[in-house]
Amino acid sequence: MNEQFEQLFQSAKAQQLLEQMYGGEERELQIDRYRKCMEGFGAQYGQSESLSYFSAPGRTEIGGNHTDHNHGKVLAASIQLDTIAAAAAVDTGVITVVSEGYPGVTVIRLDALEPQAGEGGTAALIRGIANGFQQHGYQIGGFNAYVSSNVLPASGLSSSASFEILICQILSTFYNNGELDAVMMSRIGKHAENLYWNKPSGMLDQMACSYGGMITIDFKEPTEPKIERVPGTFEAAGYSLVIVGTGGNHADLTEDYASIPNEMRAVAQAFGVEVCRDLTAEMVYGRLAELREKAGDRAVLRTLHFLDENERVGQQVEAIQAGEWQKMLKLITDSGNSSWKWLQNIHQESVSREQGIALTLAITERFIDRLGDGACRVHGGGFAGVILAVLPHEAVAEYRELIGRTTGTELFTIRVREIGSVCLNTLL
């Protein structure tokens, strides 16, 4: 097993692939990550001569905050942080997963794929994914896997979606000739989250984790979303994408998350349609008093956020394509302001004493104002977690020092990764 690993990862093709995925300066570090997975697999399951290696990236959301669930547009990208695995197919009819840094072993029998009362986390997602494969007519089978992830949990970088897509990629490779595309894997990941984890998510996270690169996704037809690669990178334009922890986490936020699509849909349903994508601001204005009475002011504000944010995504794509990066930064700022004032996903209403996102945004906005360059906004679902800052490369060190001495939370520079979910063996 060791000899097979070294032959695979020391090849010229492997060196080139790892550089594409992680950058040249991290290549040896990443080889060591995969080596530890191989060794962890051997310690848990014994030797295997047919070990395969998998990766599914995390993702960053650049535009389209809370638009996907109402059939809107988003701008997102996969990043170099990822969930990886060493895995081998087995004929036991059982999926067994060990996750580095977490106690216990997850064991899922493939003859028991209905949702289990009280089950959550890794087990629920694996069971839901296997069920989703069956529901869509794909083959499933057993495998053993040792998993490791550096996608920060509760960070808005979609550690759960990264794990979901990793499991999808393993089942696709081992039992379906790698036939599942990004859209189908995303549907199955959403199926698992919605029905087995009780999380009312759209498909943004899974799509960005599976596809690769910076992409815009239009969910007007949610079963057949329109995906377009967006050329150009922040890094080449002189900017770093920085994820900043705010001291919060995503625990017990399901009701807060669910309130956003539910309130948007309540406004849409007043017009006899299902989602806000079918509305215009003039329609809302024309029945404003009625909507305020029926759905409430916050629901109306969230609908107006959706309408503007959906339009803004297209403007962001145009700005990047035209190389108009100052315009792009203004649009990111506008998105952040809309999320803060209209969408209202900056802090939990029930815990107003704790406003880590708002405080970190305030410190960051003051820094950017003094700098005269950059942008920031809430990242991902909101209410707790992280923010995104876009800063000139040369300003990151000073900003890191500022965050360290004020909030004391962590800061991570991320890069767009052009390769989505993958079985490395198939490319080597």
C-alpha positions, 0 to 999 in steps of 0.5 A: 500500500505504501509503495502504491501510494508513493508511485502514485503521488510522486509521479509528474502527473500527480505533482501537476494535479496537486499544484492545480488543486492547492498551489505549488507551495502546498504540494508536499503538505497535501501529499502528507495529508493524503499519506496520513489518510492512507496510513489511517485507512491501513490502521483501521481496515488493514492493507488494501492493494486497490486504494483510491483517493478522493477530494471534494473542495469547500466553497466560498459565496461571493454573491447571491446571499440567500437567493438559491432557495427562491430560484435565484442566481448566485456567484460562488467558487470552490476553494483549496480547502477540502475534504479528502479520503482514502477509500476502497470498495467492499462487497459487504453491503455496508459503508464504513467511515472513520473521520480523522479527529472525530471519535467512533466509526460510522457504519451504514447498512445499505439495506436500511436507508430510511431516515432514522429517528434521532440520527444526525451528523455523518450517519444521517448524511451518508444514509441520505446520500445512499438513498438519494442514489437509489431514488435517482436510479443509480447503483450503490455498494459498500466501501471503507473510507478514512476521511480528513478535512481542513474545511473549517466546520461552522465557518460558512465554507460548507464543510457539510456539503464538501463531505456530502459531495465526497461521499457522492464522488466515492459512490459514483466512482466505485459503482457508477463509472464516475457518471454522476455530474455536478448537478446530480451529485448536488441534487442528492446532497440536497436530498440528504440535507433536506430529508435526513438532516432537516436542513432547508438548504438549496443547492448552492453549497453542493454545486460550488463544491462539486463543479470547480472554479468560480461559477455563476448558477441560475436556479430559475429551473432548479432541477436543471440549473444553468451554470457558467464559468466566470473567467478572471480571479481576484488573486490576479487582480491584486486581491485576496479573499479572506475568511474571518471567524467571528466567534459564533457557530452554526449550532441550533440555527435551523429555525433562523435559516428556515425563516428566510425562505419561509418568509420570502415564499409567504410573500410570493404565495400572496401573489399565487406563485411559489418563489420570489423569482416570479415577483418584481419590486413593483408588484410588491409596492402595489400590494405593500399594505396587504403584504405587511399585514399578511406576511410582516415587514421583515418578510417584505424586506427579505423579498426586496433583498432577494430581488436586488441581490438576484439582479446584483449577481448578474452585475457582478459577473459582468464586472468581472468579465470586463475587468472592472474590479472596483465596480465589483468591490462596490457590488460586494459592499452593496450585497453586504449592506443589503444582507445586514439591513434588509435580509437581517441575517447578521445576528440571531434575534433571540440572542441580541447580546451576541453580535459577532458578525456585526462587530467584525463587519464594523471593524472591517468596514472601518479598516477598509474605509481608512485603506480606501480599497476592498469590500466585506460582507456576511459569508454564507447563511449568516446569524453566526460564523464568518465574514468575507473580506476582499483586500489588496494582497499587501493589506492582509498582514495589517488586517490579520494583526487588527483582527488578532488584537481586537476580536482574537478570532481566526483569519484564513486566506482562501484561493479559488480552486479550478478542479471540483470533486474528483477521484485522483486516481482517474486523473493519474 
